Amino acid sequence: HLLFWAGSTSMGTGSSYSGGVRAKVYEMHHNSPGFLLVDIHKDRSMNPREYAAAYLSSLFCLAPSGMGWGIRTPIAMFYGCIPVVIQD
């Protein structure tokens, strides 16, 4: 995949969660070729093996903020995926 991300776009707070980054990227690209974007509330959950395989098979991994800075940046780096941080 060109870009991977899995998580929640809203966490019950609407589109303002993560500054709206998660919701907007998902809305614009969840059907784009080469993108694997999974909203765990709209699409499905991923088991740990699927999650790891998605990181390993992706060039870039979205690392948006969430309820804090988050852990996706180091996870992406661990799997050899280039983290993409979109934050103001």
C-alpha positions in Angstrom: 0.0 0.0 0.0 1.0 3.6 -0.5 -0.6 4.8 2.7 -2.1 2.9 5.7 -4.0 4.0 8.7 -6.5 2.2 11.0 -8.3 3.8 14.0 -11.2 6.0 14.9 -12.2 9.1 13.0 -14.3 10.6 15.8 -14.2 8.9 19.2 -17.7 10.4 19.8 -16.5 14.0 19.4 -17.5 14.4 15.7 -15.1 15.6 13.1 -13.1 17.8 15.5 -11.2 14.8 16.9 -7.5 15.0 16.0 -8.1 18.5 14.6 -10.3 16.8 11.9 -7.3 15.2 10.2 -8.5 11.6 10.6 -12.0 12.3 9.4 -10.9 14.4 6.4 -8.2 12.0 5.2 -10.6 9.1 5.6 -13.4 10.9 3.8 -11.2 12.0 0.9 -9.1 8.8 0.4 -10.7 5.6 1.9 -11.6 4.5 -1.6 -8.4 5.7 -3.3 -6.3 3.1 -5.0 -3.2 2.2 -3.0 -4.7 3.5 0.3 -5.7 1.2 3.1 -7.7 3.4 5.5 -9.8 1.6 8.1 -12.2 3.4 10.5 -12.7 0.7 13.2 -16.2 2.0 13.8 -17.4 2.3 10.2 -15.4 -0.5 8.5 -14.1 -3.3 10.7 -11.6 -4.0 13.4 -8.2 -5.4 12.5 -6.6 -8.2 14.5 -2.9 -7.7 15.5 -1.5 -9.8 12.6 -3.5 -7.8 10.0 -2.5 -4.6 11.7 1.2 -5.5 11.6 1.0 -6.8 8.0 -0.6 -3.6 6.9 2.3 -1.6 8.4 4.9 -3.9 6.8 3.3 -3.7 3.4 2.9 0.1 3.3 5.3 2.8 2.3 3.7 5.6 4.3 1.6 5.4 7.5 -0.6 8.2 8.8 0.3 9.2 12.3 -2.3 11.7 13.3 -2.8 13.0 16.9 -5.6 11.6 18.9 -6.2 11.8 22.6 -2.6 13.1 22.9 0.5 12.8 20.8 -0.1 9.1 20.2 2.1 6.1 19.5 1.7 5.7 15.7 4.9 7.4 14.8 7.2 5.0 16.7 5.0 2.0 15.6 5.3 3.1 12.0 9.1 3.4 12.3 9.4 0.0 14.0 7.7 -1.6 11.0 9.8 0.4 8.4 6.9 2.6 7.4 7.4 6.3 6.9 5.2 8.2 9.3 3.1 11.0 8.0 2.3 13.6 10.6 -0.4 16.2 9.9 -0.8 18.6 12.8 -0.9 22.3 13.4 
